[in-house]
Amino acid sequence: MSEKLDFDVAVLGGGSAGYAAARTAAGAGLKSVVIEGADELGGLCILRGCMPTKALLYISEVLHLAKNAGPFGVRVHKAGLDFKRAMARKNALIREFAENRARQLQAGTFKFIRARARFLDAHTVALTPRQGRECHSARAAAEKMQDGAQGTDAPCKPRRLSAKHFVLATGSAVAPPPLPSLSEAGYLTSDDALALERPPESLLVLGGGPTACEFAQFFARVGVKVTLVQRSGRVLMEFDADAATEIERVFRREGIQVFTGTRLLDAKRKAKLKVVSFERGSKTAAVSAAEILFALGRVPNTTSLDLGKAGVQTERDRIVADEFMQTSAPHIYAAGDCTGPHEIVHIAVQQGEIAAHNIAHPDARRAMDGRLLAEVVFTEPQIAFVGLTEKEAAARGLPFLAASYPFNDHGKSLIMEAKDGFVKLLADPKSGEILGGSCVGPLGGELIHEIVAAMAKRMTVHELAAMPHYHPTLAEIWTYPAEELAAKIPWR
């Protein structure tokens, strides 16, 4: 290009993916800028996703343990929850996390601009103030580039900014409801649920994914009557059926009413309650509650970008990118929830880093490795997997052997009264290489990292079985399915 551009790399979005991309690009010596149009800094994970939900879930685990301390010989008199204090603790934690991310953005070796961006052409975006708030001008940002100064310029009119490359990391938003009547009846989003000042007396959760399951158990454990309604035949469809069956069993034991295999028909208000009717098999049913939590997923936050003017292809608003995180416009990359396919923060960070690396080093490109894909659901028991599930391996026609072992026959988990769930390993039937692992059980999100490490080094079940494990620990449970599989697969 003959004309002088303002930046080498412009990153649209300052969440986890955007920050990772900007830090990597600037670290490679590229003149970089982050443009963030949200009113709050931090991104979904910090503000309304991973961190606040896990803070609340841990509180509910402490409460649940106190209420069920009898088997340990511990007497707890009328354990209860101060909901306002619990939410205040969550808010304080999130404020600290968000302030830290704001400091990182404002003190980075890249420029930081508070404005909304939309493409005018393949290399130019228009910057507009954030609903009357202040924004940086591209000229002022360029002037401050040499000394790294940050700050807020005076209110500005829409301006233009140009860049040789872009990384799109604009995240996602709550999906629209599938029924217009849901809007008429009124519902809570996950964002709303995190801002409640008091819990509702009863709650109808629509959805069966990780967000729906985590919120359902949290509210049930703090004393809310919870009903969960899921469209598909079971909850957590990305996991194997045995994992879903286990968590549904635990939910029902804890008083959560679970309906699966449903089709929503209508929603309405009836006195002080909200009523949702649905079809299940050949029957029609209706459930009422004080509040409805709409947890049927999120959608890419891309509609305001005018991506067509930049030549970026989308599918249902999701930015199409290859394994190098490159879009249909060769100079534009994407990372995080706006491109997917997995809305997981550590994946978003990897995508951002890979996008920026490939911009900086086009002759030594890196690709995303889906082999080590991991996911955790922070219910109790926690549910986690890495690599292949049985469901995915069968769908892809891949040969495998599987073995599992239950926590109700494991020493450390019996000591903890953590008897729900199991661990499972998948291995190549010829080489014994570990292809995947699943854990439904205590601290499953921590335990799964042993299999992440094993798979990263392409270990076999023979090597895992032979690796010393301290006793008694939760981690040693992995040796049991490893030993079972090792006995079936010849050592090579």
MOPE-V213691 format. One line per field, one symbol per residue. psi: psi as a letter, one per 40 degrees, with the letter a starting at -180 (. if undefined). Layout:
psi = ???
//
This chain:
psi = hdihididhhhhhfaddddddddddddeehhiihhheidiididdddebddddddddddddddddddfeddeehhhhfhihgddddddddddddddddddddddddeieiihhhiiiihdadehihhiigfeaiiiiddddddeddeeiiahiihiihiihiidiihhfeaiihiiiehddddddhiiiddddeeidiiidihhhhieadddddddddddeeehhhhhhhdieiigeeiidddddddddddddeehhhhifihhdiiiihbeihhhiihhbeihiihiidihhhffaiiigedeefddeefhiihfehhhiaeefhaehdehiiiadedaehghddddddddddddddddgeefiiiihedfhiihhfahiihiiiahiddddddefhiiiiiihidefhdddddefgeiaiihihiheddehhdiiihhahfdddddddddddddefiidddddehhhihhiddedddddddddddehhh.
//
